[in-house]
Amino acid sequence: MHKRKNRLRLSAVIAAGTLAAGGLATLPFTALAGTPGDTADASRQRDFTSAAAEYHIPVSVLLGLAYQESGWQSHGQLPSTDGGFGPMHLTDVTPAMMAGGDAGATGRADLDTLTAKPALHTLKTAAQLTGLPTHILRDDPTANIRGGAALLASYQRELTGSTPTDAAQWYGAVARYSQSPQKQAAARFANRVFATIHDGATGVTETGRRVRLNAAPSLRPATTQIDRLHLKTSATTATECPASLDCTFVPGSAAGGQVSDRPTNGIRIDTIVIHDLETTYDAGVNTLADPKNSVSTHYVMRSSDGAITQMVPTKNIAFHAGNYSTNLHSIGIEHEGYAAHGATWYTEAQYEATADLVKYLAARYAIPLDRQHVLGHDNVAGPNSSLVSGMHWDPGNGWDWDHFMRLLGHPATGPHTTPTTGSVVTIDPSFADNLQTVTICPADDPTGATPTCTDTQQASNFLPLHTAPAPDAPLFADQAIHPTGPGTDRINDWGGTAQTGQQFVVADVRGDWTAIWYSGAEAWFHNPGGKNTRCAYGVKIIKTATTTPVALYGSSYPDASEYPAGLGASTQAPLSMYTIPAGQAYVATRPPTATDDYFTSGTVVTGARKMYTIQYNHRVTLVYADAVTATTATHHWEDTTD
């Protein structure tokens, strides 16, 4: 189905949400020296104690390390989306994970290279050390804890030749467990672990029971041990932010992207993608900085005050959007918040800081400030047929696109008038007045504040689409999400929604209802007097060049024959569920651009063919320019209002 995948390990998020003064907050595991009356989960606590004893590790070190890696959670046979398993986050990132994850690297010939970093395969090393099969280490929390302990102890023995009882003497081994080749990142991880040991912590496991780490306030870790690891010292990286913003740099995981030299090397930067973290600011930054993480982003925005952490230089490629072609040409901006909670987390400080950052980036890279170049993660194309339905739906219905575009100085223009068939409309409902009923289920809300599926009304940035011009007509069902049956009002069901700023060609008008060409069909929404749309002109309208339906794609790679000899060609296939049927029309969101590809070796491959990006449904897709005709929409609507 189309549930939003938890891109980040929510390593410090408790299973139950809590309402805090001033809004909804998610409590991290609480730092405590010990609270009378708490009962630890004997089995999980015993697993840590037993593994620590077996491998001669101070139990506080093992607990502190696992707390930072997973919050002491086990997710059964499912890895985190960065390929980590169990309480010790033993990693085994496969090419399939990289193909379908935030790298969106399906069809690439270099998948094995992208997943080859040792930091992404600590599970196999743990299997060698323990003699346990990898599937046992993945699936069984007890075995997983043993595997992590064996790995940590092996690092300690290599570093000092022994396994001392003094927790302070394990700093170097903990730093190495981070798997970072950079000294600063390894030290940052170790410092977090030893801060946890210093303060103590309690947490709730997936079984609903507590695990406790008692505080050790007198602990002073031997931080100079990190010098024995002979790690690289990275140069201080200057932030790329407007001078007016509170901006710091924390390096993201090297495994979560590629070093590049955009746009100097010919790889254009033409898109900004807005995300939300689905966790808190600190937890998000910590997770994205983890060298064992195979995802990354360029910027993270704090909710309370709009503070920014930059994590990837803009010249480099970050794996953030779930589509390699999009990653190649975009900058990703994450926001503290939870999509299921609508507008609750998106503060004015956050909007204004993000707007200032986007204007700065747009000026620097000549990115047009419109909704065709500033996308939500929920607008990004699925890279192949099997991945479309699972694409992320953040920042969700609660991101006020109308307000944000006004802050950018580029609100939607054109009159709110009744459109005519063949004209182009920009979707533009009033956010505060556009209350939509959405169903939120537990899987949609990582805070745990939604124990059962619940209908709620939220101010929303979308219009629901119907199969006929009537409020009781079934909701439109996107083919990728609902091959049979109607659409739903589930909050993550993006398949039957038209979002603020998106542009579509009008297929029909009946009374107060407007139909648009959408996902290969007519889709209807209530639009009395054009109150929910603005008529647009001067945009490119795409139609089939023949009477044969035209294939659509999720990526933009050159033809195989255009790759240099010895360099594996990336491949792409048409999206099987989508075409442009003859007689339908869609809006091109930008001029056609050449197909291209990039390899970490520095090689850029540019194809001779060009592709249009079009607003096909809630998401964009791509079509070869030579398969369609393009005309410019003219100003031809009926002026029925002032």
C-alpha positions in Angstrom: 0.0 0.0 0.0 1.0 3.6 0.2 1.9 4.1 3.8 4.7 6.6 4.4 7.9 4.7 5.1 9.7 5.7 8.3 12.8 7.1 6.7 14.5 7.8 9.9 15.2 5.5 12.8 13.1 7.1 15.5 15.8 6.2 18.0 14.6 8.5 20.7 10.9 8.4 20.3 8.7 6.8 22.9 5.8 4.5 21.7 3.1 6.8 23.1 2.7 10.5 22.3 2.0 13.1 25.0 0.0 16.4 24.7 2.3 19.2 26.0 1.4 22.8 26.8 1.3 24.8 23.6 0.8 21.8 21.2 1.6 18.3 20.5 5.0 17.0 21.5 6.6 13.6 21.4 8.5 12.7 24.5 12.0 11.2 24.0 13.1 8.5 26.3 13.5 10.4 29.6 16.9 10.9 31.1 16.6 9.6 34.6 18.9 8.3 37.3 16.1 6.1 38.5 12.4 6.5 39.4 11.0 4.5 42.3 8.3 2.1 41.2 9.5 1.6 37.6 9.8 -2.0 36.6 12.4 -2.9 34.0 11.6 -5.4 31.2 13.5 -8.3 32.7 14.1 -10.1 29.4 15.5 -7.1 27.5 17.4 -5.8 30.5 18.8 -9.3 31.1 19.8 -9.6 27.4 22.0 -6.5 27.8 23.4 -7.7 31.1 24.2 -11.2 29.8 25.8 -10.0 26.6 27.9 -7.4 28.5 29.1 -10.1 30.8 29.9 -12.6 28.0 32.1 -10.1 26.2 33.4 -8.3 29.3 31.9 -4.9 28.6 30.6 -2.6 31.3 26.8 -2.9 31.0 26.4 0.8 31.1 28.4 1.2 27.9 26.4 -1.4 26.1 23.1 0.1 27.2 24.3 3.6 26.3 25.4 2.6 22.9 22.2 0.7 22.1 20.1 3.6 23.4 21.7 5.9 20.9 21.4 3.3 18.1 17.8 2.2 18.6 16.3 3.4 21.8 16.6 -0.3 22.9 13.9 -1.1 20.3 13.7 -4.2 18.1 11.5 -4.1 15.0 11.5 -7.9 14.4 12.4 -8.9 10.9 12.0 -5.4 9.5 15.1 -3.1 9.2 15.0 0.6 9.6 14.9 2.2 6.2 18.6 2.8 6.4 19.2 -1.0 6.7 19.8 -1.4 10.4 18.4 -4.3 12.4 17.6 -4.8 16.0 18.6 -3.0 19.2 22.2 -2.7 18.2 21.4 -1.4 14.7 23.5 -4.0 12.9 23.5 -2.9 9.3 23.0 -4.9 6.1 22.0 -2.5 3.3 21.2 -4.4 0.2 21.0 -3.2 -3.4 17.3 -3.6 -3.2 17.1 -1.2 -0.2 19.1 1.4 -2.1 17.0 0.9 -5.2 13.8 1.5 -3.3 14.9 3.7 -0.5 15.5 7.5 -0.4 18.3 7.0 -2.9 15.7 5.9 -5.4 18.4 4.2 -7.3 16.4 1.5 -9.1 17.8 0.8 -12.6 21.3 1.9 -11.8 24.2 -0.4 -12.7 26.3 0.9 -9.8 24.0 -0.4 -7.0 26.6 -2.7 -5.7 29.1 0.1 -5.4 26.6 2.4 -3.6 26.0 -0.3 -1.0 29.6 -1.5 -0.6 30.7 0.7 2.3 31.7 -1.4 5.3 29.5 0.8 7.6 26.5 -0.6 5.8 27.3 -4.2 6.6 28.2 -4.6 10.3 25.7 -7.5 10.5 28.0 -9.7 8.6 31.0 -8.9 10.8 28.9 -9.6 13.9 28.0 -13.0 12.3 31.6 -13.9 11.9 32.4 -12.9 15.5 29.6 -14.8 17.1 29.2 -17.7 14.7 25.5 -17.0 14.5 23.7 -16.9 11.2 22.9 -13.4 9.9 19.1 -14.1 9.8 19.2 -14.9 13.5 21.1 -11.7 14.3 18.5 -9.8 12.2 15.4 -11.3 13.7 16.2 -12.2 17.3 16.8 -9.3 19.7 18.8 -11.4 22.1 21.1 -12.5 19.4 21.3 -9.0 18.0 22.5 -7.6 21.3 25.1 -10.4 21.5 26.2 -9.5 18.0 26.6 -5.8 18.8 28.5 -6.7 22.0 30.9 -8.9 20.1 31.5 -6.2 17.6 32.1 -3.5 20.2 34.4 -5.8 22.2 36.5 -6.6 19.1 37.0 -2.9 18.6 38.1 -2.5 22.2 40.6 -5.3 22.0 42.1 -4.0 18.8 42.4 -0.6 20.4 43.7 -1.4 23.8 44.5 -5.1 23.9 42.0 -5.7 26.7 38.4 -5.2 27.8 38.7 -3.0 30.9 36.0 -2.8 33.6 36.2 1.0 33.6 33.5 2.4 31.3 35.5 5.5 30.7 38.1 3.5 28.8 35.6 2.4 26.1 35.4 5.8 24.4 37.6 4.8 21.5 35.7 1.6 20.8 32.3 3.4 21.0 33.6 6.0 18.5 34.7 3.2 16.1 31.2 1.6 16.4 29.9 4.7 14.7 31.7 3.4 11.6 32.6 7.0 10.6 35.9 7.5 8.8 35.8 11.1 10.0 37.1 12.0 13.5 34.5 14.8 14.2 31.6 12.5 13.4 32.9 9.6 15.4 33.6 11.9 18.4 30.1 13.3 18.1 28.6 9.9 18.2 30.7 8.8 21.2 29.9 12.0 23.0 26.2 11.3 22.7 26.6 7.8 24.0 28.7 8.9 27.0 26.2 11.8 27.7 23.5 9.1 27.9 25.6 7.1 30.3 26.4 10.2 32.4 22.7 11.2 32.6 21.1 7.8 32.7 17.9 6.9 30.8 14.7 4.9 30.9 12.9 3.7 27.9 9.9 1.6 26.8 10.6 -1.3 24.4 8.3 -2.4 21.6 6.7 -4.8 24.1 5.7 -1.9 26.3 8.1 -2.6 29.2 10.9 -0.4 30.6 14.6 -0.7 30.3 16.8 1.4 32.6 20.3 2.8 32.5 21.3 4.3 35.9 23.2 7.6 35.8 26.9 7.8 36.2 27.5 11.5 36.9 31.1 11.1 37.8 32.1 9.4 34.6 34.8 11.1 32.6 35.4 9.3 29.3 39.0 8.9 27.9 38.3 11.1 24.9 41.9 11.1 23.7 41.5 7.4 22.8 39.9 8.6 19.5 43.4 9.7 18.3 44.4 6.0 18.2 41.8 5.3 15.5 43.7 7.5 13.0 40.5 8.9 11.5 40.5 11.7 8.9 40.0 15.2 10.2 37.6 16.9 7.9 38.0 20.6 7.2 35.5 22.9 8.9 32.6 23.3 6.4 31.1 26.7 6.1 27.3 26.8 6.1 25.4 27.9 2.9 22.7 30.0 4.5 21.6 33.6 4.5 23.5 35.6 7.1 20.3 36.4 8.9 19.6 32.8 9.9 20.8 30.7 12.8 22.7 28.1 10.8 25.2 25.4 11.9 26.8 22.6 10.0 26.8 18.9 11.1 28.1 16.5 8.5 25.5 13.9 7.4 26.2 10.3 6.7 28.7 9.8 3.8 26.8 6.7 2.9 23.6 8.8 2.3 24.7 10.5 -0.8 27.5 11.2 -3.3 30.3 13.7 -3.5 29.8 15.9 -6.6 30.5 19.4 -7.9 27.1 20.6 -8.9 26.4 22.7 -11.0 30.0 23.3 -12.1 30.2 19.7 -13.5 27.2 20.2 -15.6 24.6 18.7 -13.2 22.0 21.4 -12.9 20.2 22.2 -9.6 16.7 23.1 -10.4 14.4 21.7 -7.7 13.9 22.2 -4.0 12.1 19.4 -2.1 10.2 20.1 1.2 10.1 17.2 3.7 9.2 16.6 7.2 11.3 14.4 9.5 8.5 12.4 11.2 10.5 12.9 14.4 12.0 15.7 16.5 14.8 18.1 15.3 17.5 16.6 17.5 16.6 13.0 16.8 16.5 13.8 13.1 19.9 15.5 13.0 21.5 12.7 15.1 20.0 10.0 12.8 21.0 11.7 9.6 24.5 12.2 11.0 24.9 8.5 11.8 27.5 7.1 9.3 25.5 3.9 9.2 22.6 5.8 7.7 22.1 5.4 4.0 19.9 8.5 3.6 20.7 12.2 4.0 19.4 15.7 3.4 20.9 19.1 2.8 19.1 21.0 5.6 17.0 20.4 8.7 14.7 23.1 10.1 13.7 23.4 13.7 10.0 24.0 14.6 10.3 26.2 17.6 12.6 29.0 16.2 13.5 28.1 12.6 17.1 27.2 13.4 18.9 25.3 10.7 21.3 22.5 10.6 23.0 22.0 7.2 24.2 18.5 6.7 25.3 18.2 3.1 27.0 20.8 0.9 24.6 21.8 -1.8 27.2 20.8 -4.5 26.8 17.2 -3.3 24.0 14.8 -4.0 21.9 13.8 -1.0 19.7 10.7 -1.0 16.4 12.3 0.3 13.7 12.2 -2.3 13.3 8.4 -3.1 14.2 9.1 -6.8 17.7 9.3 -8.0 16.9 11.6 -10.9 15.3 14.0 -8.5 18.1 13.7 -6.0 20.6 14.4 -8.8 19.0 17.9 -9.5 17.6 18.9 -6.1 18.2 20.2 -2.7 16.3 18.6 0.2 15.0 20.5 3.2 13.7 18.5 6.2 11.3 20.0 8.8 10.8 19.0 12.4 7.2 17.7 12.4 4.7 14.9 11.9 2.6 14.9 8.8 -0.3 13.2 10.5 -0.7 16.1 12.9 -1.4 18.6 10.0 -0.3 22.2 10.6 0.5 21.7 14.3 4.3 21.5 13.9 4.8 24.0 11.1 5.4 27.2 12.9 5.6 30.7 11.5 9.3 30.8 12.5 9.9 27.6 10.5 8.0 28.9 7.5 9.8 32.3 7.5 13.3 30.7 8.0 12.6 28.1 5.2 11.4 30.9 2.9 14.6 32.9 3.5 16.7 29.8 2.8 14.7 28.9 -0.3 15.0 32.4 -1.7 18.8 32.3 -1.0 19.2 29.0 -2.8 16.9 30.0 -5.7 19.0 33.1 -6.3 22.2 31.2 -6.1 21.2 28.5 -8.6 18.6 30.3 -10.7 15.7 28.1 -9.5 12.3 29.6 -10.4 10.2 30.3 -7.3 7.1 28.4 -8.2 5.3 25.2 -7.3 6.7 23.5 -10.3 10.3 23.8 -8.9 9.5 23.9 -5.2 8.0 20.5 -4.5 6.8 18.5 -1.5 8.2 15.1 -1.1 4.7 13.9 -1.9 5.0 15.5 -5.4 8.1 13.6 -6.4 7.7 11.0 -9.2 8.0 7.3 -8.3 11.1 6.0 -10.1 9.5 2.8 -11.3 6.2 1.0 -11.4 6.7 -1.1 -8.3 7.8 1.9 -6.2 5.1 4.5 -7.0 2.5 3.4 -4.4 5.0 3.5 -1.6 6.4 7.0 -2.2 6.4 9.3 0.8 3.5 11.6 1.4 5.2 14.3 3.6 5.0 17.1 4.4 1.4 16.2 4.2 -1.9 18.2 4.0 -0.9 20.5 6.8 1.9 22.4 4.9 0.4 25.7 3.9 1.7 26.1 0.4 -0.3 29.3 -0.3 1.3 31.0 2.7 4.7 29.7 2.0 4.6 30.9 -1.7 3.5 34.3 -0.4 6.6 34.4 1.9 8.7 33.5 -1.2 7.1 36.5 -2.9 5.5 34.4 -5.6 1.9 33.6 -4.7 -0.5 32.1 -7.2 -1.8 34.7 -9.7 -4.8 34.9 -12.0 -8.5 35.5 -11.2 -10.8 33.2 -9.2 -13.2 32.8 -12.1 -15.2 29.9 -13.5 -12.8 28.0 -15.8 -13.7 26.8 -19.3 -12.9 23.5 -20.9 -9.4 23.5 -22.3 -8.1 26.2 -20.0 -5.5 25.7 -17.4 -6.2 26.2 -13.6 -3.9 26.6 -10.6 -5.3 24.8 -7.6 -5.7 27.5 -4.9 -8.2 26.9 -2.0 -8.0 29.0 1.1 -6.0 26.9 3.5 -7.6 28.0 6.8 -11.1 27.6 5.3 -10.4 24.4 3.4 -11.3 21.9 6.1 -11.0 18.3 4.9 -11.9 15.1 6.7 -9.0 12.7 6.8 -8.6 9.3 8.5 -5.5 8.9 10.5 -4.4 5.4 11.5 -1.7 4.3 14.0 0.7 3.5 11.1 0.4 7.1 9.9 1.5 8.6 13.3 4.9 7.6 14.7 4.2 9.6 17.9 1.8 6.9 19.1 -0.9 9.5 19.7 -3.3 7.7 17.4 -4.2 4.3 18.9 -7.0 3.6 16.5 -8.0 4.9 13.1 -9.7 8.2 13.6 -11.6 10.7 11.4 -10.6 14.3 11.9 -11.0 17.6 10.2 -7.9 19.5 9.4 -7.1 22.7 7.5 -5.7 21.3 4.2 -3.7 22.2 1.1 -5.7 19.8 -1.2 -9.0 19.3 -2.9 -10.5 15.8 -2.9 -11.2 14.5 -6.4 -14.3 12.5 -7.3 -15.2 10.3 -10.2 -18.3 12.3 -11.0 -19.6 15.9 -10.3 -21.3 15.1 -7.1 -20.3 15.1 -3.4 -21.4 11.5 -2.9 -19.6 10.2 -6.0 -16.7 7.8 -5.2 -13.3 9.4 -4.5 -10.9 9.1 -7.4 -8.6 6.1 -7.1 -5.0 6.3 -8.4 -4.1 3.2 -10.4 -0.8 2.7 -8.5 -2.5 2.7 -5.1 -6.0 1.3 -5.8 -5.9 -1.0 -8.9 -9.5 -1.8 -8.0 -12.0 0.0 -5.8 -12.5 3.7 -4.9 -10.0 6.1 -3.4 -10.1 6.9 0.4 -9.8 9.8 2.7 -6.9 8.2 4.5 -4.4 11.0 5.2 -1.6 9.2 3.3 -3.8 8.5 0.2 -2.4 11.1 -2.1 -3.8 9.4 -5.2 -7.1 11.4 -5.4 -6.0 14.9 -4.3 -5.1 18.1 -6.2 -2.8 20.3 -4.2 -2.3 24.0 -3.9 -0.1 25.4 -6.7 -0.5 22.4 -9.0 -1.7 23.2 -12.5 -4.1 21.1 -14.6 -6.0 21.3 -17.9 -9.7 21.6 -17.5 -11.5 18.6 -19.0 -15.1 19.7 -18.3 -17.3 22.1 -16.3 -20.7 21.3 -14.9 -22.4 23.8 -12.6 -20.2 24.2 -9.5 -18.0 21.3 -10.5 -14.7 21.3 -12.5 -13.1 18.3 -14.1 -9.4 18.2 -14.8 -7.3 15.7 -16.7 -5.7 13.8 -13.9 -3.8 10.4 -13.9 -5.3 9.5 -17.3 -8.9 10.3 -16.5 -11.4 13.0 -15.7 -11.4 13.8 -12.0 -13.9 16.2 -10.5 -13.8 18.7 -7.6 -16.2 21.3 -6.2 -15.3 24.7 -7.5 -18.3 27.1 -7.3 -17.5 30.3 -9.2 -13.8 29.2 -9.4 -13.3 29.8 -5.7 -10.8 27.0 -5.4 -8.8 27.7 -8.5 -7.1 30.5 -10.4 -7.1 30.6 -14.1 -3.6 30.4 -15.6 -2.1 31.1 -19.0 1.4 31.2 -20.6 2.1 27.6 -19.5 2.9 24.7 -21.8 0.2 22.2 -22.5 1.4 18.7 -23.4 -0.7 16.3 -25.7 0.0 13.1 -27.5 1.6 13.6 -30.9 -0.4 10.7 -32.4 -3.6 8.7 -31.5 -1.5 6.2 -29.5 -1.2 6.7 -25.7 2.2 8.0 -24.7 4.4 6.3 -22.1 5.4 8.0 -18.9 8.5 7.6 -16.8 9.7 8.2 -13.3 13.4 8.9 -14.1 15.4 10.6 -16.8 18.4 8.5 -17.8 20.3 8.6 -21.2 19.9 5.7 -23.6 22.2 2.8 -22.9 24.2 3.4 -26.1 25.1 6.9 -24.8 27.1 5.6 -21.8 30.9 5.3 -22.2 32.3 1.8 -22.7 33.0 0.1 -19.4 30.5 2.3 -17.5 27.3 0.5 -16.6 24.2 2.1 -18.0 21.3 3.0 -15.8 18.0 1.7 -17.2 14.4 2.8 -17.0 11.1 1.5 -18.1 7.7 3.1 -18.6 5.4 3.4 -15.6 3.1 0.5 -16.4 -0.1 2.1 -14.8 0.3 5.5 -16.4 0.0 6.9 -19.9 -1.2 10.1 -21.6 -4.2 8.9 -23.6 -5.0 10.6 -26.9 -7.3 13.6 -26.4 -6.0 14.4 -22.9 -3.7 17.3 -22.0 -1.4 18.0 -19.1 0.8 20.9 -18.0 4.5 20.8 -18.4 6.0 22.1 -15.2 9.3 23.2 -16.9 11.0 23.3 -20.3 12.3 19.9 -21.6 15.7 19.0 -20.2 18.3 16.6 -21.5 18.5 13.1 -19.9 21.6 12.7 -17.7 23.3 10.6 -15.1 26.2 10.8 -12.6 28.7 8.4 -11.1 30.8 9.0 -8.0 33.9 8.7 -10.2 33.0 12.1 -11.4 31.6 11.0 -14.8 28.6 12.9 -16.0 26.7 11.3 -18.9 24.3 13.6 -20.9 21.9 12.1 -23.4 20.8 13.6 -26.7 17.0 13.2 -26.0 15.0 15.5 -23.8 12.1 14.9 -21.4 9.3 17.1 -20.1 8.3 17.0 -16.5 4.5 17.1 -16.3 1.9 17.5 -13.5 0.2 14.2 -14.1 -1.6 13.6 -10.8 -0.6 14.6 -7.3 2.9 13.7 -8.5 4.9 14.7 -11.5 6.1 12.2 -14.2 8.3 12.5 -17.2 7.7 12.1 -20.9 10.0 12.2 -23.9 9.7 15.5 -25.7 9.6 13.9 -29.1 6.5 11.8 -28.2 4.3 14.8 -27.5 3.3 18.2 -28.8 3.5 21.3 -26.7 1.3 24.4 -27.0 1.0 27.5 -24.9 -2.1 28.1 -22.9 -3.8 31.3 -23.8 -6.0 33.7 -21.7 -9.4 32.2 -22.7 -11.7 31.9 -19.7 -15.1 33.4 -19.0 -14.9 36.4 -16.6 -17.9 35.7 -14.3 -16.6 37.4 -11.2 -14.9 40.6 -10.3 
